[in-house]
Amino acid sequence: MSLPLVLTPEAEADLADIRTWYDGQRTGLGDRWIVCVEATFGRITFAPLSVAEVSRGVRRVAVRRFPYGVFYRVDPLQIAVIAVYHDRRDPRGWQARV
């Protein structure tokens, strides 16, 4: 049985902000962003412990085709996405959410 994947309000805001930005860059790019993020969520749900921790209890999976990572924790009852963060941003932003 796989664990449910839930997004924190901050992670939901990250997704919305990023999609809005990509939609402003090119028509349809925001939709492609969401497809890639959903595929990343699927990979996480399939094997949540398959990647190394980047911080105590926090793991990161790269979003294919986009310079972002999905940061999450695996709890006994769920997988909690805490941030969707650009690779070149200061990591203290997502680390403050831990």
Secondary structure, DSSP 8 states (H G I E B T S, - for coil): ----EEE-HHHHHHHHHHHHHHHHHSTTHHHHHHHHHHHHHHHHHH-TTSS-EEETTEEEEE-TTSSEEEEEEE-SS-EEEEEEEETTS-THHHHTT-
